Amino acid sequence: MAEIASYRPSFSDLATESILSLPKRRVMDRAYELARYPFLESDYRLVDANGRTIDHLLVDGVVFSYWVDHPAKLVMITEIEDAE
C-alpha cells in the first residue's frame, strides 16, 4: 500500500522573520505539528486584503496565522506572533 503524502509547512517572509526572533525550536515544533493536523479547528478566521481566509491558532503562547492548500498538501504560515 502506498503511503499517503503528508502536509508540509511553508513560511512567508514575515513568518520567517518571527521565527528568527522567537524561541526557534518551540516555534518550529508547533509549525510541524500544525502541518501534521491541517484539519484542526482554528481559534478564529479573518479575511486578508486579497480575500483569502486566514486561520489563526494560539499554541504555547504563539499565534500562527495560516491558510491550507489541500491539493498541494501545504500549510502556508503567513505570520507568527508572540501572544505574550
FENDAMO-V962816 format. One record per helix or strand of 3 or more residues. SS is the DSSP state (~ for helix, > for strand). FROM is the first residue (numbers start at 1). LEN is the number of residues. If there is no record, write none. Layout:
ss->{SS | SS}
from->{FROM | FROM}
len->{LEN | LEN}
This chain:
ss->{> | ~ | ~ | > | > | > | >}
from->{8 | 13 | 24 | 44 | 53 | 62 | 74}
len->{4 | 9 | 13 | 4 | 7 | 8 | 9}
